[in-house]
Amino acid sequence: MPDRCEAIPFETAPDRPEPVLDVASSARSLARLAEQIVRCTPGCCGAAATAHTGGAGAEAPTAVTHPDLSALVAVEWEAGDGPVLHALHTGRPVGVDDLLLEERWPHYRAKALDMGLRASATLPYRRDVLTLAVTVFAFRPSPLGETVRGSAALLGDLAATGLARDLRYHEALAEVEHLESALRSRPVVDQACGIVMYVLGCDAEEAFALLRRISQHTNRKLSDLARALVRTRGHGIEQELQRFRRHT
């Protein structure tokens, strides 16, 4: 029986997962950003910063400068509309110059007025798959233009670049971990291919393709399947191998 398969590729990487922010580190960065914006923006009574990668079900960490603002942001996510969500989805700034005159987003408007707020401005910053939304709040009516030209815009731009860099760093670490795992599993996959080649009398390419097919069909990692096959030396798997081979 062959000891290993020649020219067998590494275990194929699974579909690339949606990029995910490191929630703990990004939350700290967003909190610092929100505090800086409040200190640097005249007439601002509070701020919020939200980072989103756009993936389905992806967590969107948000930092606020006052606990009451958490409830206001939550209203948007619960209702599925609001200036922050609109800015995240469109990539365009959203200004609410005077909530008393605002007809969009009734849930957001009601909650904000109940808190004594009269205006807000949300500035989005996109970096690849990441979108950062910076929102400033005011107790008095205030036009969006003042925020766009102020320090909040510059701080948001710099923070978005930093968060995107952190996201790429964590993606690189995950890729390295996956490659190391593939390298560790290579020998046992080779041995399993050798067993399949012996049992079926097939070549290395067909043996590897068959193992991959069984892995996908049974929702088991290829490396786990290979270890089980090596551990049993292929005993009792002949019929299953033949069945999958016939359905090629």
C-alpha positions in Angstrom: 0.0 0.0 0.0 1.4 3.5 -0.9 2.6 5.5 2.1 1.5 8.8 0.6 -0.1 10.4 -2.4 2.1 12.4 -4.8 1.2 15.8 -6.0 -1.8 16.1 -3.6 -2.6 19.8 -3.0 -3.1 21.3 0.5 -6.5 21.1 2.0 -8.6 23.6 0.1 -9.5 26.6 2.1 -13.2 27.1 3.0 -15.1 30.0 1.7 -13.6 33.1 3.1 -15.6 34.3 6.1 -17.1 37.7 6.4 -14.6 40.1 7.8 -15.2 40.6 11.5 -13.9 43.3 13.7 -12.3 42.5 17.0 -15.1 43.8 19.2 -13.1 44.5 22.3 -10.3 46.5 20.6 -12.6 48.3 18.2 -15.0 49.3 21.1 -12.1 51.0 22.9 -11.1 52.8 19.7 -14.6 53.9 19.1 -15.0 55.1 22.7 -11.9 57.3 22.4 -13.1 58.7 19.1 -16.5 59.6 20.5 -14.9 61.4 23.5 -12.5 63.3 21.3 -15.3 64.4 19.0 -17.3 65.8 21.9 -14.3 67.8 23.1 -13.5 69.2 19.7 -17.0 70.0 18.3 -18.6 73.3 19.5 -22.3 72.9 20.5 -22.1 69.1 20.6 -23.7 67.5 23.6 -22.8 63.9 22.8 -21.5 61.7 20.2 -21.7 58.1 18.9 -19.3 56.0 16.7 -20.4 52.9 14.9 -18.3 50.5 12.8 -19.9 48.0 10.4 -18.3 45.5 8.0 -21.6 44.9 6.1 -21.7 41.2 6.5 -25.0 39.5 7.1 -25.4 39.2 10.8 -22.1 41.0 11.4 -21.8 42.7 14.7 -21.6 46.5 14.6 -19.9 47.8 17.7 -21.0 51.2 18.8 -19.6 53.6 21.4 -21.5 56.5 22.9 -20.5 59.3 25.3 -23.7 59.0 27.4 -25.7 55.9 28.4 -28.9 57.5 27.1 -27.5 57.6 23.6 -27.2 53.8 23.6 -31.0 53.6 23.8 -31.3 56.1 20.9 -29.0 54.0 18.7 -30.8 50.9 19.7 -34.1 52.4 18.5 -32.6 52.7 15.0 -31.5 49.0 14.9 -34.9 47.8 16.3 -36.9 49.9 13.8 -34.6 49.2 10.9 -34.3 52.9 10.0 -32.6 56.1 11.2 -29.8 58.4 10.2 -27.0 56.1 11.3 -28.4 53.1 9.3 -29.1 55.4 6.4 -25.5 56.7 6.4 -24.1 53.2 6.7 -26.1 51.9 3.8 -25.7 54.8 1.4 -22.2 56.1 2.4 -23.6 59.7 2.4 -23.7 62.2 5.3 -27.1 62.5 7.0 -28.1 65.7 8.7 -31.1 66.3 11.0 -31.0 70.0 11.4 -34.1 70.3 13.5 -36.0 67.3 14.9 -39.1 69.3 15.4 -39.3 69.7 11.6 -38.1 66.2 10.8 -40.5 63.8 9.1 -38.2 60.9 8.4 -37.5 58.1 10.9 -40.4 58.7 13.3 -39.1 56.2 15.9 -35.7 57.9 16.0 -37.4 61.4 16.1 -39.7 60.5 19.0 -36.9 59.1 21.1 -34.5 61.9 20.4 -37.0 64.6 21.2 -37.9 62.8 24.4 -34.2 63.0 25.4 -34.2 66.8 24.7 -32.2 66.5 21.5 -32.9 68.9 18.6 -30.3 68.0 16.0 -27.8 65.3 14.9 -25.4 64.8 12.0 -23.9 61.5 10.9 -20.8 61.3 8.7 -19.9 57.9 7.1 -16.4 56.8 6.1 -15.9 53.8 3.9 -12.6 51.8 3.8 -13.0 48.6 1.7 -15.6 46.5 3.5 -15.6 48.7 6.6 -17.9 51.7 7.2 -17.5 54.0 10.2 -20.4 56.3 11.1 -19.7 59.2 13.4 -22.7 61.0 14.8 -22.8 64.2 16.8 -25.9 65.4 18.8 -27.0 68.9 19.9 -29.6 70.3 22.1 -30.2 73.2 19.6 -30.9 73.1 15.9 -27.7 72.9 13.9 -26.9 72.5 10.2 -24.9 69.5 8.9 -22.4 71.8 7.2 -20.9 72.9 10.5 -20.1 69.3 11.4 -18.7 68.4 7.9 -16.3 71.3 8.1 -15.3 70.7 11.7 -12.9 68.6 13.7 -15.4 65.7 13.8 -14.9 65.1 10.1 -11.1 64.9 10.4 -11.2 62.7 13.5 -13.6 60.3 11.8 -11.5 60.1 8.7 -8.4 59.2 10.7 -10.2 56.7 12.8 -11.7 54.9 9.8 -8.2 54.4 8.4 -7.0 53.0 11.7 -9.9 50.6 12.1 -9.5 49.4 8.5 -5.8 48.7 9.2 -6.7 46.7 12.3 -9.3 44.7 10.3 -6.7 43.8 7.7 -4.3 42.8 10.4 -6.8 40.4 12.1 -7.6 39.0 8.6 -3.9 38.3 8.0 -3.6 36.5 11.4 -6.6 34.3 10.6 -5.1 33.5 7.2 -1.8 32.5 8.8 -3.5 30.3 11.3 -5.4 28.6 8.5 -2.3 27.9 6.5 -0.5 26.5 9.6 -3.5 24.2 10.2 -3.3 23.1 6.6 0.4 22.3 6.9 -0.2 20.3 10.0 -2.9 18.2 8.4 -1.1 17.6 5.2 0.7 14.3 6.2 -2.5 12.6 7.5 -4.4 13.7 4.3 -1.6 12.1 2.2 -1.9 8.9 4.2 -5.7 8.8 3.8 -5.3 9.3 0.1 -2.9 6.3 0.0 -5.5 4.2 1.7 -8.2 5.2 -0.8 -5.8 4.5 -3.7 -5.1 1.0 -2.3 -8.8 0.2 -1.7 -10.1 1.5 -5.0 -7.1 1.1 -7.2 -7.4 4.7 -8.3 -4.8 7.4 -8.8 -3.9 10.2 -6.4 -6.0 12.9 -8.0 -9.2 10.8 -7.9 -8.5 9.7 -4.3 -8.2 13.3 -3.1 -11.3 14.4 -5.0 -13.2 11.5 -3.5 -12.1 12.5 0.1 -13.1 16.1 -0.6 -16.6 15.0 -1.8 -17.2 12.9 1.3 -16.0 15.7 3.5 -18.5 18.1 1.9 -21.3 15.7 1.8 -20.9 14.7 5.5 -20.1 18.2 6.7 -16.8 17.1 8.2 -13.4 18.7 7.9 -11.1 17.0 5.5 -8.4 16.6 8.1 -10.8 15.0 10.6 -12.1 12.6 7.9 -8.5 11.7 7.0 -7.5 11.0 10.6 -10.5 8.7 11.1 -9.6 6.9 7.9 -6.0 6.4 8.9 -7.0 5.4 12.4 -9.2 2.5 11.1 -6.8 1.8 8.1 -9.8 2.0 5.9 -11.6 -1.0 7.4 -15.4 -0.8 6.9 -15.3 2.1 4.6 -15.0 0.2 1.3 -18.7 0.3 0.5 -19.0 4.1 1.3 -16.0 4.8 -0.9 -17.5 2.8 -3.8 -20.9 4.5 -3.3 -19.4 8.0 -3.5 -17.2 6.9 -6.4 -20.3 5.8 -8.4 -21.9 9.2 -8.0 -18.9 11.1 -9.4 
